[in-house]
């Protein structure tokens, strides 16, 4: 995790996991042999349609902001794409661990937020973690943080929800939607949109 810059328009100074926006290149195959974990049941149409791109985006944003690559030893025969993220995997002799990411949950920011996102949070548990450089500077003080230390922070409610859920989620659990109706926080375990409108698609 790292802290958003004090000058950031959205959540300045707050401790957050790495993440960012879906980019056009995320819709293109990486060039490696790609395997993906199944999309969870009850997932909204937009997330299901863009699921592979969202997983690629999660790997890319994690690497860009923290320098961490999630991969397994290269299986050979791959011709990685030209994007820097895929070249980084190839240079380390790794294949992107796309199948190692599962969709943990989604969240939509409140209607009164100055910037709105439909955010997808992914969870990975893997021994194949390689750090080849520092992040791109978008986050301050990037480091691995013990879970309880992170939970002791003054976290945004959605970050706290995701961290707590990460230690409780079962292998077949759906990816719930964390959202607001007025000032009421809601968690929809059925994966329905509950009438919320996505104003900025493709955030991870």
Buried (B, 14 or more C-beta within 10 A) or exposed (E): BBBBEEEBEEBEEBBBBBBBEBBEBBBBEBBBBBEBBEBBEBBBEBBBEBBBBBBBBBBBBBBBBBBBBBBBEBEEEBEBBEBEBBEBBBEBEBBBBBBBBBBBBBBBBBEEEEEBBBBBBBBBEEEBEBEEEEBBEBBBEBEEBEEEEBBEBEBBEBBBBBBEBBEEBEEEBBBBBBBBEEEEEEEBEEBEBBEBEBEBEBBB
